[in-house]
Amino acid sequence: MPPVPPLPERAAALCRELPRLYPDAHCELDFTNPLELLIATMLSAQCTDVQVNQVTPEVFRKYKTARDYAQAEPAALESDLKRIGLYRAKAKNIRAAAQMLVEKHHGEVPRTMEELTALPGVGRKTANVVLGNAFASNVGVVVDTHVLRLSRRLELTKNTTPEKVEQDLMKVIPQDRWIAFSHELIHHGRRVCVSRKPRCAECSLETVCNSGDKTWSSH
């Protein structure tokens, strides 16, 4: 069997194969506007999209604008989010972020990385999700636990922090593929390249992977 190709060829192969495997890959958080996506993404930290989607329908019915969140009673908002992990801290950040949206952005979600990451509780990952999925803006690569794990397994990076992994991915993945690539890698991480006992024998990317924890190998 041929050896695993070097990084540029490997990245190019992934950019060809992943869209074929997951042509419908998309953000799995439910939302209808940028504010809903911002709130849902803030809630998704250390929590599954499924759990968030179970809570947000009622939250979105109750709080329709940034001002609604900003003026919410802390205890009431906490109660509305109590099925979400770390709900107290998230409620505090959501209220503070909403207040900043009202005071500095006329209640609208801003469209730049700098303005988004200035909001309490919003880091690059959340900002990338909002920019990419609400505004179709490829500013960066969303690096969640799946993207982090698979990027290391596929030797796209040797780094371990999301910020550094994102920078490495931005060097080898074409910019117009940044958001789609994240979705596709997340789908692959949930369905095939799982954390424990990855299903390598079923994996179409196996030939470009040389991870030390592979459960099966053709080379």
C-alpha positions as CSV (number, residue, x, y, z in Angstrom):
1,M,0.0,0.0,0.0
2,P,1.3,3.6,-0.7
3,P,2.3,5.7,2.3
4,V,0.0,8.4,3.6
5,P,0.5,11.4,1.4
6,P,2.1,14.6,2.6
7,L,0.1,17.4,4.1
8,P,-0.9,19.4,1.0
9,E,-2.1,16.4,-0.9
10,R,-3.8,15.0,2.2
11,A,-5.7,18.3,2.8
12,A,-6.7,18.4,-0.9
13,A,-7.9,14.8,-0.7
14,L,-10.0,15.6,2.4
15,C,-11.5,18.6,0.6
16,R,-12.6,16.3,-2.3
17,E,-13.8,13.4,-0.2
18,L,-15.7,15.0,2.7
19,P,-18.2,16.9,0.5
20,R,-18.9,13.6,-1.3
21,L,-19.5,11.8,2.0
22,Y,-21.5,14.6,3.6
23,P,-23.2,16.7,0.9
24,D,-25.8,17.9,3.3
25,A,-23.5,18.7,6.2
26,H,-24.8,21.8,8.0
27,C,-25.0,23.4,11.4
28,E,-27.1,21.1,13.6
29,L,-28.3,23.9,16.0
30,D,-31.8,25.0,15.2
31,F,-32.2,28.7,14.5
32,T,-34.1,31.1,12.3
33,N,-32.1,34.3,12.7
34,P,-28.6,35.5,13.8
35,L,-29.7,36.2,17.4
36,E,-31.1,32.7,17.8
37,L,-27.9,31.2,16.5
38,L,-25.8,33.3,18.8
39,I,-27.8,32.3,21.8
40,A,-27.9,28.6,20.8
41,T,-24.1,28.5,20.2
42,M,-23.4,30.2,23.5
43,L,-25.6,27.5,25.1
44,S,-23.8,24.7,23.3
45,A,-20.5,25.0,25.2
46,Q,-19.8,21.7,26.9
47,C,-23.3,20.5,25.8
48,T,-24.6,18.6,22.8
49,D,-26.6,20.2,20.0
50,V,-29.4,17.8,20.7
51,Q,-29.7,19.0,24.3
52,V,-29.6,22.7,23.1
53,N,-32.3,22.0,20.5
54,Q,-34.6,20.6,23.2
55,V,-34.4,23.8,25.2
56,T,-34.3,26.6,22.7
57,P,-37.8,26.4,21.1
58,E,-39.4,27.6,24.3
59,V,-36.6,30.1,25.0
60,F,-36.9,31.5,21.5
61,R,-40.7,31.9,21.9
62,K,-40.2,33.8,25.1
63,Y,-37.2,35.9,24.2
64,K,-37.5,37.3,20.7
65,T,-35.1,40.3,20.7
66,A,-31.8,41.2,22.3
67,R,-33.7,43.6,24.6
68,D,-35.8,40.7,25.9
69,Y,-32.7,38.9,27.0
70,A,-31.1,42.1,28.4
71,Q,-34.1,42.9,30.5
72,A,-34.8,39.4,31.7
73,E,-34.8,38.7,35.4
74,P,-31.7,36.7,36.1
75,A,-33.6,34.1,38.1
76,A,-36.2,33.7,35.3
77,L,-33.6,33.3,32.6
78,E,-31.7,30.8,34.7
79,S,-34.9,28.8,35.2
80,D,-35.5,28.8,31.5
81,L,-32.0,27.4,30.8
82,K,-31.8,25.0,33.8
83,R,-31.7,21.9,31.6
84,I,-28.5,23.1,30.0
85,G,-25.1,22.5,31.6
86,L,-23.5,25.5,33.3
87,Y,-26.8,27.3,32.9
88,R,-26.1,30.0,35.5
89,A,-22.9,31.2,33.9
90,K,-24.5,31.0,30.5
91,A,-27.5,33.0,31.6
92,K,-25.2,35.7,33.0
93,N,-23.2,35.9,29.8
94,I,-26.3,35.9,27.6
95,R,-27.8,38.8,29.5
96,A,-24.5,40.7,29.4
97,A,-24.0,40.1,25.7
98,A,-27.6,41.1,25.0
99,Q,-27.1,44.3,26.9
100,M,-24.0,45.1,24.8
101,L,-26.0,44.3,21.6
102,V,-28.6,46.8,22.7
103,E,-26.2,49.5,23.8
104,K,-23.6,49.2,21.0
105,H,-25.3,47.5,18.0
106,H,-28.9,48.7,18.1
107,G,-30.0,45.2,19.2
108,E,-28.5,43.5,16.1
109,V,-25.8,40.8,16.0
110,P,-22.6,42.3,14.6
111,R,-20.9,40.8,11.5
112,T,-17.2,41.1,12.4
113,M,-15.0,38.8,14.4
114,E,-13.8,41.7,16.5
115,E,-17.2,42.9,17.5
116,L,-18.5,39.4,18.2
117,T,-15.6,38.3,20.4
118,A,-16.0,41.5,22.4
119,L,-19.3,40.2,23.6
120,P,-19.3,38.4,27.0
121,G,-19.1,34.7,26.7
122,V,-18.3,34.7,23.0
123,G,-15.0,33.3,21.7
124,R,-13.7,32.6,18.2
125,K,-15.6,29.3,18.0
126,T,-18.9,30.9,18.7
127,A,-18.1,33.9,16.4
128,N,-17.1,31.6,13.6
129,V,-20.3,29.6,13.9
130,V,-22.4,32.8,13.8
131,L,-20.4,34.4,10.9
132,G,-20.3,31.3,8.8
133,N,-23.9,30.1,9.3
134,A,-25.9,33.3,9.8
135,F,-23.9,35.5,7.5
136,A,-22.1,33.1,5.1
137,S,-18.8,34.7,6.0
138,N,-15.7,32.4,5.9
139,V,-13.6,34.3,8.5
140,G,-12.2,31.3,10.3
141,V,-12.6,27.5,11.0
142,V,-14.9,26.3,13.7
143,V,-12.8,24.1,16.0
144,D,-15.0,22.0,18.4
145,T,-14.0,18.8,20.0
146,H,-14.6,16.7,16.9
147,V,-12.6,19.1,14.6
148,L,-9.8,19.2,17.2
149,R,-9.6,15.4,17.5
150,L,-9.9,14.6,13.8
151,S,-7.4,17.3,12.8
152,R,-4.8,15.7,15.0
153,R,-5.7,12.2,13.8
154,L,-5.4,13.2,10.2
155,E,-2.1,15.1,11.0
156,L,-3.4,18.4,9.8
157,T,-1.9,19.9,13.0
158,K,0.3,18.9,16.0
159,N,-1.2,21.6,18.2
160,T,-3.7,20.9,21.0
161,T,-5.4,24.3,21.6
162,P,-8.4,25.3,19.4
163,E,-6.8,28.6,18.5
164,K,-3.6,27.1,17.2
165,V,-5.4,24.3,15.5
166,E,-7.6,26.8,13.7
167,Q,-4.6,28.7,12.5
168,D,-3.1,25.5,11.1
169,L,-6.3,24.5,9.3
170,M,-6.6,28.0,7.8
171,K,-3.2,27.4,6.2
172,V,-4.1,24.2,4.4
173,I,-7.8,24.4,3.7
174,P,-9.0,26.9,1.1
175,Q,-10.9,29.8,2.6
176,D,-14.1,29.2,0.7
177,R,-14.2,25.7,2.3
178,W,-13.6,26.8,5.9
179,I,-17.2,26.6,7.2
180,A,-18.2,23.6,5.1
181,F,-15.0,21.7,6.1
182,S,-15.9,22.2,9.8
183,H,-19.4,20.8,9.3
184,E,-18.2,17.9,7.3
185,L,-15.5,17.0,9.8
186,I,-17.9,17.3,12.7
187,H,-20.3,14.9,10.9
188,H,-17.5,12.5,10.3
189,G,-16.4,12.7,13.9
190,R,-19.9,11.9,15.1
191,R,-20.6,9.1,12.7
192,V,-17.4,7.3,12.0
193,C,-14.2,8.8,13.5
194,V,-15.6,8.6,17.1
195,S,-13.4,9.3,20.1
196,R,-13.2,5.7,21.4
197,K,-12.7,2.9,19.0
198,P,-13.0,4.8,15.7
199,R,-14.6,2.8,13.0
200,C,-11.6,2.8,10.7
201,A,-12.7,-0.3,8.6
202,E,-15.7,1.8,7.5
203,C,-13.8,5.0,7.0
204,S,-13.4,6.4,3.4
205,L,-10.6,8.6,4.8
206,E,-8.6,5.7,6.1
207,T,-6.0,5.7,3.3
208,V,-5.0,9.3,4.2
209,C,-4.8,8.6,7.9
210,N,-1.9,7.3,9.9
211,S,-3.3,7.9,13.4
212,G,-1.7,5.9,16.2
213,D,-5.1,4.9,17.6
214,K,-6.5,3.4,14.4
215,T,-8.5,0.2,14.9
216,W,-7.8,-1.1,11.4
217,S,-5.3,-0.1,8.7
218,S,-4.8,-0.9,5.0
219,H,-1.3,0.4,5.0
